[in-house]
Amino acid sequence: MQITNLFKKKEQKEEPINLPQTPVRDEKGRFVSKRKLENKLKKVKEEKPKKEETLEPLVVTFFGKEVRKIHKDGTWYFSVDDIYQIAYPAKEGETVTTREDFDKVKKENSKELGGVLYATAEGIKKITAEIKGVFPGPFTRWLDESAQLPFVPPPKPEENKENA
């Protein structure tokens, strides 16, 4: 009987690492060894991918019109489409007039978060300057005040169950 096979470690199958066919150079132009590349690739594979942060918009009102806003990285972002609807309520058959630079200003001052264009308060002010519409009431004052409000996260559903 052969007992020697019981004490041998089982061979672990590792996933093959795909290295580039051409030699790789670092920032200074020197060639990088295959061993260093393999180590880098192993580290990248071991790192857990970060979960994408889902941002849920808050809905606030301005003179009865709903405006979505999101708090990200310490600043409030307002929905460009909602602000646009304040100046021009949707009516059938009506064309909306904007200045020539509207699209350029909109691209420069807004970013897409979750499929919706959002802009900071300063960006919204620049965008509204390009819209030939009428904004009711003290719009810029409301925008500044709501941009300075602190963010209070909504309570988690787990906390509500414990308190009840």
Backbone as JSON Lines, residues from 0, in Angstrom:
{"i":0,"aa":"M","n":[0.83,-1.19,0.0],"ca":[0.0,0.0,0.0],"c":[0.87,1.24,0.0]}
{"i":1,"aa":"Q","n":[0.45,2.16,-0.76],"ca":[1.2,3.41,-0.8],"c":[0.47,4.51,-0.05]}
{"i":2,"aa":"I","n":[1.07,4.97,1.01],"ca":[0.48,6.02,1.82],"c":[1.06,7.38,1.44]}
{"i":3,"aa":"T","n":[2.09,7.4,0.72],"ca":[2.76,8.66,0.4],"c":[1.87,9.63,-0.36]}
{"i":4,"aa":"N","n":[0.91,9.15,-1.13],"ca":[0.04,10.03,-1.89],"c":[-0.92,10.81,-1.01]}
{"i":5,"aa":"L","n":[-1.2,10.32,0.18],"ca":[-2.13,11.01,1.07],"c":[-1.56,12.33,1.6]}
{"i":6,"aa":"F","n":[-0.26,12.39,1.73],"ca":[0.33,13.56,2.34],"c":[0.78,14.63,1.34]}
{"i":7,"aa":"K","n":[0.66,14.33,0.08],"ca":[1.03,15.32,-0.93],"c":[-0.07,16.37,-1.04]}
{"i":8,"aa":"K","n":[0.37,17.56,-1.25],"ca":[-0.61,18.64,-1.44],"c":[-1.27,18.48,-2.78]}
{"i":9,"aa":"K","n":[-2.54,18.76,-2.79],"ca":[-3.26,18.72,-4.05],"c":[-2.84,19.92,-4.88]}
{"i":10,"aa":"E","n":[-2.71,19.68,-6.16],"ca":[-2.32,20.76,-7.05],"c":[-3.48,21.74,-7.19]}
{"i":11,"aa":"Q","n":[-3.17,23.0,-6.96],"ca":[-4.2,24.03,-7.11],"c":[-4.12,24.59,-8.52]}
{"i":12,"aa":"K","n":[-5.26,24.58,-9.15],"ca":[-5.31,25.11,-10.5],"c":[-5.53,26.61,-10.42]}
{"i":13,"aa":"E","n":[-4.59,27.35,-10.97],"ca":[-4.72,28.8,-11.01],"c":[-5.16,29.23,-12.39]}
{"i":14,"aa":"E","n":[-5.91,30.29,-12.42],"ca":[-6.34,30.82,-13.71],"c":[-5.13,31.37,-14.45]}
{"i":15,"aa":"P","n":[-5.03,31.07,-15.72],"ca":[-3.88,31.6,-16.46],"c":[-3.98,33.12,-16.57]}
{"i":16,"aa":"I","n":[-2.86,33.77,-16.44],"ca":[-2.81,35.22,-16.53],"c":[-2.43,35.58,-17.95]}
{"i":17,"aa":"N","n":[-3.23,36.39,-18.56],"ca":[-2.97,36.81,-19.93],"c":[-2.05,38.02,-19.93]}
{"i":18,"aa":"L","n":[-0.82,37.8,-20.38],"ca":[0.13,38.88,-20.48],"c":[0.17,39.39,-21.91]}
{"i":19,"aa":"P","n":[0.48,40.65,-22.08],"ca":[0.56,41.17,-23.44],"c":[1.71,40.52,-24.21]}
{"i":20,"aa":"Q","n":[1.55,40.37,-25.51],"ca":[2.57,39.74,-26.35],"c":[3.79,40.63,-26.54]}
{"i":21,"aa":"T","n":[3.57,41.93,-26.61],"ca":[4.69,42.85,-26.8],"c":[5.24,43.24,-25.44]}
{"i":22,"aa":"P","n":[6.53,43.51,-25.36],"ca":[7.11,43.92,-24.08],"c":[6.48,45.22,-23.59]}
{"i":23,"aa":"V","n":[6.29,45.29,-22.29],"ca":[5.65,46.47,-21.68],"c":[6.74,47.34,-21.07]}
{"i":24,"aa":"R","n":[6.55,48.64,-21.22],"ca":[7.5,49.6,-20.63],"c":[6.8,50.39,-19.53]}
{"i":25,"aa":"D","n":[7.58,50.82,-18.54],"ca":[7.02,51.63,-17.46],"c":[7.07,53.11,-17.82]}
{"i":26,"aa":"E","n":[6.8,53.98,-16.84],"ca":[6.72,55.42,-17.09],"c":[8.04,55.99,-17.59]}
{"i":27,"aa":"K","n":[9.15,55.38,-17.17],"ca":[10.47,55.9,-17.54],"c":[11.01,55.26,-18.83]}
{"i":28,"aa":"G","n":[10.24,54.36,-19.44],"ca":[10.66,53.75,-20.7],"c":[11.41,52.45,-20.54]}
{"i":29,"aa":"R","n":[11.56,51.97,-19.31],"ca":[12.27,50.71,-19.09],"c":[11.32,49.54,-19.27]}
{"i":30,"aa":"F","n":[11.86,48.39,-19.67],"ca":[11.04,47.2,-19.82],"c":[10.64,46.68,-18.46]}
{"i":31,"aa":"V","n":[9.42,46.13,-18.37],"ca":[8.9,45.58,-17.12],"c":[8.95,44.06,-17.24]}
{"i":32,"aa":"S","n":[9.44,43.39,-16.19],"ca":[9.57,41.93,-16.24],"c":[8.2,41.26,-16.17]}
{"i":33,"aa":"K","n":[8.13,40.04,-16.68],"ca":[6.87,39.29,-16.68],"c":[6.41,39.02,-15.25]}
{"i":34,"aa":"R","n":[7.35,38.78,-14.35],"ca":[7.0,38.49,-12.96],"c":[6.3,39.68,-12.31]}
{"i":35,"aa":"K","n":[6.81,40.88,-12.57],"ca":[6.18,42.09,-12.02],"c":[4.8,42.3,-12.61]}
{"i":36,"aa":"L","n":[4.65,42.03,-13.91],"ca":[3.34,42.14,-14.54],"c":[2.35,41.15,-13.95]}
{"i":37,"aa":"E","n":[2.81,39.92,-13.73],"ca":[1.94,38.9,-13.13],"c":[1.49,39.33,-11.74]}
{"i":38,"aa":"N","n":[2.41,39.87,-10.94],"ca":[2.07,40.33,-9.6],"c":[1.04,41.46,-9.64]}
{"i":39,"aa":"K","n":[1.23,42.38,-10.58],"ca":[0.27,43.49,-10.72],"c":[-1.11,42.97,-11.09]}
{"i":40,"aa":"L","n":[-1.15,42.04,-12.05],"ca":[-2.43,41.5,-12.49],"c":[-3.11,40.73,-11.36]}
{"i":41,"aa":"K","n":[-2.33,39.98,-10.54],"ca":[-2.92,39.26,-9.4],"c":[-3.53,40.24,-8.4]}
{"i":42,"aa":"K","n":[-2.83,41.34,-8.13],"ca":[-3.34,42.34,-7.19],"c":[-4.63,42.96,-7.7]}
{"i":43,"aa":"V","n":[-4.68,43.24,-8.99],"ca":[-5.88,43.84,-9.58],"c":[-7.04,42.87,-9.49]}
{"i":44,"aa":"K","n":[-6.79,41.58,-9.73],"ca":[-7.85,40.57,-9.65],"c":[-8.34,40.38,-8.22]}
{"i":45,"aa":"E","n":[-7.43,40.5,-7.24],"ca":[-7.8,40.28,-5.84],"c":[-8.62,41.43,-5.27]}
{"i":46,"aa":"E","n":[-8.39,42.63,-5.8],"ca":[-9.14,43.78,-5.3],"c":[-10.61,43.62,-5.62]}
{"i":47,"aa":"K","n":[-11.42,43.89,-4.63],"ca":[-12.86,43.78,-4.84],"c":[-13.35,45.01,-5.6]}
{"i":48,"aa":"P","n":[-14.21,44.79,-6.57],"ca":[-14.74,45.96,-7.29],"c":[-15.65,46.76,-6.37]}
{"i":49,"aa":"K","n":[-15.55,48.07,-6.48],"ca":[-16.38,48.95,-5.66],"c":[-17.8,48.94,-6.19]}
{"i":50,"aa":"K","n":[-18.73,48.92,-5.25],"ca":[-20.13,48.98,-5.65],"c":[-20.45,50.4,-6.11]}
{"i":51,"aa":"E","n":[-21.21,50.47,-7.19],"ca":[-21.61,51.79,-7.67],"c":[-22.62,52.38,-6.71]}
{"i":52,"aa":"E","n":[-22.38,53.62,-6.4],"ca":[-23.23,54.32,-5.46],"c":[-24.53,54.71,-6.16]}
{"i":53,"aa":"T","n":[-25.63,54.23,-5.61],"ca":[-26.92,54.59,-6.2],"c":[-27.4,55.86,-5.51]}
{"i":54,"aa":"L","n":[-27.66,56.85,-6.3],"ca":[-28.1,58.13,-5.77],"c":[-29.59,58.26,-5.99]}
{"i":55,"aa":"E","n":[-30.29,58.47,-4.92],"ca":[-31.74,58.64,-5.02],"c":[-32.06,60.13,-4.9]}
{"i":56,"aa":"P","n":[-32.73,60.68,-5.9],"ca":[-33.0,62.12,-5.86],"c":[-34.08,62.49,-4.85]}
{"i":57,"aa":"L","n":[-33.9,63.65,-4.26],"ca":[-34.92,64.24,-3.4],"c":[-35.79,65.13,-4.29]}
{"i":58,"aa":"V","n":[-37.05,65.18,-4.04],"ca":[-37.95,66.04,-4.81],"c":[-38.35,67.21,-3.93]}
{"i":59,"aa":"V","n":[-38.0,68.42,-4.39],"ca":[-38.37,69.65,-3.68],"c":[-39.27,70.45,-4.6]}
{"i":60,"aa":"T","n":[-39.98,71.4,-4.03],"ca":[-40.89,72.19,-4.86],"c":[-40.46,73.64,-4.89]}
{"i":61,"aa":"F","n":[-40.71,74.25,-6.02],"ca":[-40.48,75.68,-6.21],"c":[-41.72,76.23,-6.89]}
{"i":62,"aa":"F","n":[-42.52,76.99,-6.15],"ca":[-43.77,77.55,-6.62],"c":[-44.66,76.47,-7.24]}
{"i":63,"aa":"G","n":[-44.75,75.34,-6.56],"ca":[-45.62,74.25,-7.01],"c":[-45.02,73.35,-8.08]}
{"i":64,"aa":"K","n":[-43.84,73.64,-8.55],"ca":[-43.18,72.8,-9.56],"c":[-42.16,71.91,-8.85]}
{"i":65,"aa":"E","n":[-42.13,70.64,-9.24],"ca":[-41.2,69.7,-8.63],"c":[-39.83,69.8,-9.27]}
{"i":66,"aa":"V","n":[-38.79,69.79,-8.42],"ca":[-37.4,69.83,-8.88],"c":[-36.66,68.72,-8.16]}
{"i":67,"aa":"R","n":[-35.99,67.85,-8.94],"ca":[-35.19,66.78,-8.35],"c":[-33.8,67.32,-8.04]}
{"i":68,"aa":"K","n":[-33.28,66.9,-6.89],"ca":[-31.91,67.27,-6.56],"c":[-31.23,66.1,-5.87]}
{"i":69,"aa":"I","n":[-29.91,66.03,-6.08],"ca":[-29.09,64.94,-5.55],"c":[-27.92,65.54,-4.79]}
{"i":70,"aa":"H","n":[-27.57,64.9,-3.67],"ca":[-26.4,65.33,-2.91],"c":[-25.26,64.36,-3.2]}
{"i":71,"aa":"K","n":[-24.17,64.88,-3.77],"ca":[-23.02,64.04,-4.09],"c":[-21.75,64.83,-3.84]}
{"i":72,"aa":"D","n":[-20.8,64.21,-3.16],"ca":[-19.5,64.81,-2.87],"c":[-19.61,66.16,-2.18]}
{"i":73,"aa":"G","n":[-20.58,66.31,-1.3],"ca":[-20.71,67.53,-0.52],"c":[-21.41,68.68,-1.2]}
{"i":74,"aa":"T","n":[-21.95,68.48,-2.41],"ca":[-22.67,69.56,-3.09],"c":[-24.01,69.04,-3.6]}
{"i":75,"aa":"W","n":[-24.93,69.95,-3.75],"ca":[-26.25,69.62,-4.29],"c":[-26.23,69.82,-5.79]}
{"i":76,"aa":"Y","n":[-26.84,68.88,-6.5],"ca":[-27.0,68.97,-7.95],"c":[-28.5,68.99,-8.25]}
{"i":77,"aa":"F","n":[-28.9,69.92,-9.13],"ca":[-30.3,70.09,-9.48],"c":[-30.54,69.58,-10.89]}
{"i":78,"aa":"S","n":[-31.71,69.02,-11.14],"ca":[-32.05,68.48,-12.45],"c":[-32.25,69.62,-13.45]}
{"i":79,"aa":"V","n":[-31.5,69.56,-14.55],"ca":[-31.58,70.6,-15.58],"c":[-32.95,70.56,-16.25]}
{"i":80,"aa":"D","n":[-33.47,69.36,-16.49],"ca":[-34.77,69.22,-17.15],"c":[-35.9,69.83,-16.31]}
{"i":81,"aa":"D","n":[-35.84,69.63,-15.0],"ca":[-36.89,70.18,-14.13],"c":[-36.83,71.71,-14.1]}
{"i":82,"aa":"I","n":[-35.64,72.25,-14.07],"ca":[-35.48,73.71,-14.08],"c":[-35.99,74.27,-15.4]}
{"i":83,"aa":"Y","n":[-35.72,73.55,-16.48],"ca":[-36.18,73.95,-17.8],"c":[-37.71,73.96,-17.86]}
{"i":84,"aa":"Q","n":[-38.35,72.99,-17.18],"ca":[-39.81,72.92,-17.15],"c":[-40.43,74.06,-16.34]}
{"i":85,"aa":"I","n":[-39.67,74.64,-15.42],"ca":[-40.19,75.78,-14.66],"c":[-40.35,76.98,-15.6]}
{"i":86,"aa":"A","n":[-39.35,77.19,-16.45],"ca":[-39.4,78.33,-17.38],"c":[-40.41,78.08,-18.48]}
{"i":87,"aa":"Y","n":[-40.45,76.88,-18.99],"ca":[-41.34,76.51,-20.09],"c":[-42.16,75.29,-19.71]}
{"i":88,"aa":"P","n":[-43.34,75.48,-19.13],"ca":[-44.18,74.31,-18.86],"c":[-44.52,73.62,-20.18]}
{"i":89,"aa":"A","n":[-44.56,72.29,-20.15],"ca":[-44.79,71.52,-21.37],"c":[-46.19,71.77,-21.92]}
{"i":90,"aa":"K","n":[-46.23,72.26,-23.14],"ca":[-47.51,72.47,-23.85],"c":[-47.35,71.89,-25.24]}
{"i":91,"aa":"E","n":[-48.41,71.29,-25.74],"ca":[-48.35,70.67,-27.05],"c":[-48.23,71.7,-28.16]}
{"i":92,"aa":"G","n":[-47.37,71.42,-29.13],"ca":[-47.24,72.28,-30.29],"c":[-46.43,73.54,-30.08]}
{"i":93,"aa":"E","n":[-45.99,73.81,-28.88],"ca":[-45.23,75.03,-28.61],"c":[-43.74,74.74,-28.75]}
{"i":94,"aa":"T","n":[-43.04,75.59,-29.47],"ca":[-41.6,75.43,-29.61],"c":[-40.9,76.27,-28.55]}
{"i":95,"aa":"V","n":[-39.8,75.74,-28.05],"ca":[-39.06,76.41,-27.0],"c":[-37.9,77.17,-27.64]}
{"i":96,"aa":"T","n":[-37.73,78.41,-27.23],"ca":[-36.64,79.22,-27.79],"c":[-35.51,79.32,-26.77]}
{"i":97,"aa":"T","n":[-34.31,79.08,-27.24],"ca":[-33.11,79.22,-26.41],"c":[-32.1,80.03,-27.18]}
{"i":98,"aa":"R","n":[-31.12,80.52,-26.48],"ca":[-30.06,81.27,-27.16],"c":[-29.13,80.29,-27.87]}
{"i":99,"aa":"E","n":[-28.28,80.84,-28.73],"ca":[-27.4,80.01,-29.55],"c":[-26.43,79.18,-28.72]}
{"i":100,"aa":"D","n":[-25.96,79.71,-27.62],"ca":[-24.96,79.03,-26.8],"c":[-25.55,78.09,-25.76]}
{"i":101,"aa":"F","n":[-26.86,77.83,-25.82],"ca":[-27.51,77.05,-24.77],"c":[-26.91,75.65,-24.66]}
{"i":102,"aa":"D","n":[-26.77,74.94,-25.77],"ca":[-26.24,73.57,-25.71],"c":[-24.81,73.54,-25.2]}
{"i":103,"aa":"K","n":[-24.01,74.5,-25.61],"ca":[-22.61,74.57,-25.17],"c":[-22.54,74.8,-23.66]}
{"i":104,"aa":"V","n":[-23.32,75.76,-23.17],"ca":[-23.33,76.06,-21.74],"c":[-23.87,74.87,-20.94]}
{"i":105,"aa":"K","n":[-24.88,74.2,-21.5],"ca":[-25.46,73.04,-20.82],"c":[-24.44,71.91,-20.69]}
{"i":106,"aa":"K","n":[-23.67,71.66,-21.72],"ca":[-22.65,70.61,-21.67],"c":[-21.54,70.95,-20.7]}
{"i":107,"aa":"E","n":[-21.14,72.21,-20.65],"ca":[-20.04,72.64,-19.78],"c":[-20.42,72.59,-18.3]}
{"i":108,"aa":"N","n":[-21.67,72.87,-17.98],"ca":[-22.05,73.05,-16.58],"c":[-22.86,71.91,-16.0]}
{"i":109,"aa":"S","n":[-23.09,70.85,-16.74],"ca":[-23.9,69.76,-16.2],"c":[-23.17,68.43,-16.34]}
{"i":110,"aa":"K","n":[-23.61,67.47,-15.54],"ca":[-23.08,66.12,-15.64],"c":[-24.24,65.15,-15.5]}
{"i":111,"aa":"E","n":[-24.05,63.98,-16.09],"ca":[-25.13,63.0,-16.09],"c":[-24.95,62.05,-14.91]}
{"i":112,"aa":"L","n":[-25.96,61.97,-14.08],"ca":[-25.97,61.07,-12.93],"c":[-27.24,60.24,-13.0]}
{"i":113,"aa":"G","n":[-27.09,58.96,-13.21],"ca":[-28.25,58.08,-13.27],"c":[-29.15,58.35,-14.46]}
{"i":114,"aa":"G","n":[-28.6,58.77,-15.56],"ca":[-29.39,59.01,-16.77],"c":[-30.09,60.35,-16.83]}
{"i":115,"aa":"V","n":[-29.86,61.22,-15.85],"ca":[-30.5,62.54,-15.82],"c":[-29.39,63.59,-15.74]}
{"i":116,"aa":"L","n":[-29.56,64.69,-16.44],"ca":[-28.59,65.78,-16.37],"c":[-28.79,66.58,-15.1]}
{"i":117,"aa":"Y","n":[-27.72,66.75,-14.34],"ca":[-27.74,67.54,-13.12],"c":[-26.64,68.6,-13.19]}
{"i":118,"aa":"A","n":[-26.86,69.72,-12.52],"ca":[-25.87,70.78,-12.45],"c":[-25.9,71.4,-11.06]}
{"i":119,"aa":"T","n":[-24.78,72.0,-10.67],"ca":[-24.72,72.69,-9.39],"c":[-25.54,73.98,-9.48]}
{"i":120,"aa":"A","n":[-25.67,74.67,-8.36],"ca":[-26.45,75.92,-8.35],"c":[-25.83,76.95,-9.29]}
{"i":121,"aa":"E","n":[-24.5,77.05,-9.29],"ca":[-23.84,78.01,-10.18],"c":[-24.05,77.62,-11.64]}
{"i":122,"aa":"G","n":[-23.98,76.32,-11.91],"ca":[-24.22,75.84,-13.28],"c":[-25.64,76.11,-13.73]}
{"i":123,"aa":"I","n":[-26.59,75.91,-12.82],"ca":[-28.0,76.17,-13.15],"c":[-28.21,77.65,-13.46]}
{"i":124,"aa":"K","n":[-27.54,78.53,-12.72],"ca":[-27.66,79.97,-12.99],"c":[-27.16,80.31,-14.39]}
{"i":125,"aa":"K","n":[-26.04,79.69,-14.8],"ca":[-25.5,79.94,-16.13],"c":[-26.43,79.39,-17.21]}
{"i":126,"aa":"I","n":[-27.02,78.22,-16.93],"ca":[-27.93,77.61,-17.9],"c":[-29.2,78.44,-18.03]}
{"i":127,"aa":"T","n":[-29.75,78.91,-16.91],"ca":[-30.99,79.69,-16.97],"c":[-30.78,81.03,-17.66]}
{"i":128,"aa":"A","n":[-29.55,81.54,-17.64],"ca":[-29.28,82.79,-18.35],"c":[-29.43,82.6,-19.86]}
{"i":129,"aa":"E","n":[-29.26,81.37,-20.33],"ca":[-29.35,81.08,-21.77],"c":[-30.77,80.72,-22.2]}
{"i":130,"aa":"I","n":[-31.69,80.53,-21.25],"ca":[-33.08,80.2,-21.58],"c":[-33.87,81.49,-21.67]}
{"i":131,"aa":"K","n":[-34.61,81.64,-22.74],"ca":[-35.45,82.84,-22.89],"c":[-36.83,82.56,-22.32]}
{"i":132,"aa":"G","n":[-36.87,82.34,-21.03],"ca":[-38.13,82.04,-20.37],"c":[-38.33,82.93,-19.17]}
{"i":133,"aa":"V","n":[-39.44,82.73,-18.49],"ca":[-39.76,83.52,-17.31],"c":[-39.71,82.59,-16.11]}
{"i":134,"aa":"F","n":[-38.89,82.93,-15.13],"ca":[-38.81,82.16,-13.91],"c":[-39.6,82.88,-12.84]}
{"i":135,"aa":"P","n":[-40.58,82.2,-12.24],"ca":[-41.41,82.87,-11.24],"c":[-40.67,83.13,-9.95]}
{"i":136,"aa":"G","n":[-40.96,84.26,-9.35],"ca":[-40.44,84.56,-8.03],"c":[-38.93,84.69,-7.96]}
{"i":137,"aa":"P","n":[-38.41,84.71,-6.75],"ca":[-36.97,84.87,-6.54],"c":[-36.25,83.53,-6.76]}
{"i":138,"aa":"F","n":[-36.09,83.14,-8.0],"ca":[-35.55,81.82,-8.32],"c":[-34.1,81.66,-7.85]}
{"i":139,"aa":"T","n":[-33.26,82.66,-8.11],"ca":[-31.84,82.52,-7.74],"c":[-31.66,82.45,-6.23]}
{"i":140,"aa":"R","n":[-32.49,83.17,-5.5],"ca":[-32.4,83.12,-4.04],"c":[-32.79,81.74,-3.53]}
{"i":141,"aa":"W","n":[-33.87,81.18,-4.07],"ca":[-34.29,79.84,-3.69],"c":[-33.2,78.82,-4.03]}
{"i":142,"aa":"L","n":[-32.58,78.98,-5.19],"ca":[-31.53,78.06,-5.63],"c":[-30.33,78.11,-4.68]}
{"i":143,"aa":"D","n":[-29.91,79.32,-4.32],"ca":[-28.77,79.48,-3.4],"c":[-29.07,78.89,-2.02]}
{"i":144,"aa":"E","n":[-30.27,79.17,-1.52],"ca":[-30.63,78.67,-0.19],"c":[-30.74,77.15,-0.15]}
{"i":145,"aa":"S","n":[-31.33,76.57,-1.18],"ca":[-31.47,75.11,-1.17],"c":[-30.14,74.41,-1.45]}
{"i":146,"aa":"A","n":[-29.2,75.11,-2.1],"ca":[-27.88,74.53,-2.33],"c":[-27.03,74.54,-1.07]}
{"i":147,"aa":"Q","n":[-27.36,75.4,-0.1],"ca":[-26.58,75.49,1.13],"c":[-27.14,74.61,2.25]}
{"i":148,"aa":"L","n":[-28.29,74.0,2.04],"ca":[-28.87,73.15,3.07],"c":[-27.99,71.93,3.33]}
{"i":149,"aa":"P","n":[-27.88,71.51,4.58],"ca":[-27.07,70.31,4.85],"c":[-27.82,69.05,4.4]}
{"i":150,"aa":"F","n":[-27.06,68.03,4.1],"ca":[-27.66,66.77,3.67],"c":[-27.97,65.92,4.89]}
{"i":151,"aa":"V","n":[-29.22,65.49,5.0],"ca":[-29.65,64.59,6.07],"c":[-30.1,63.31,5.39]}
{"i":152,"aa":"P","n":[-29.33,62.21,5.58],"ca":[-29.7,60.97,4.89],"c":[-31.03,60.43,5.4]}
{"i":153,"aa":"P","n":[-31.82,59.84,4.52],"ca":[-33.08,59.26,4.96],"c":[-32.83,58.06,5.85]}
{"i":154,"aa":"P","n":[-33.73,57.79,6.81],"ca":[-33.52,56.65,7.7],"c":[-33.59,55.34,6.93]}
{"i":155,"aa":"K","n":[-32.77,54.39,7.37],"ca":[-32.76,53.08,6.74],"c":[-33.96,52.28,7.2]}
{"i":156,"aa":"P","n":[-34.48,51.39,6.36],"ca":[-35.65,50.6,6.74],"c":[-35.4,49.74,7.97]}
{"i":157,"aa":"E","n":[-34.15,49.29,8.19],"ca":[-33.84,48.45,9.35],"c":[-34.02,49.22,10.65]}
{"i":158,"aa":"E","n":[-33.64,50.52,10.65],"ca":[-33.76,51.33,11.85],"c":[-35.21,51.55,12.23]}
{"i":159,"aa":"N","n":[-36.1,51.67,11.23],"ca":[-37.51,51.89,11.51],"c":[-38.12,50.69,12.21]}
{"i":160,"aa":"K","n":[-37.71,49.48,11.85],"ca":[-38.26,48.27,12.46],"c":[-37.87,48.15,13.92]}
{"i":161,"aa":"E","n":[-36.63,48.57,14.25],"ca":[-36.17,48.49,15.62],"c":[-36.89,49.49,16.52]}
{"i":162,"aa":"N","n":[-37.16,50.67,16.01],"ca":[-37.81,51.71,16.8],"c":[-39.3,51.44,17.0]}
{"i":163,"aa":"A","n":[-39.92,50.66,16.13],"ca":[-41.35,50.43,16.21],"c":[-41.73,49.45,17.28]}
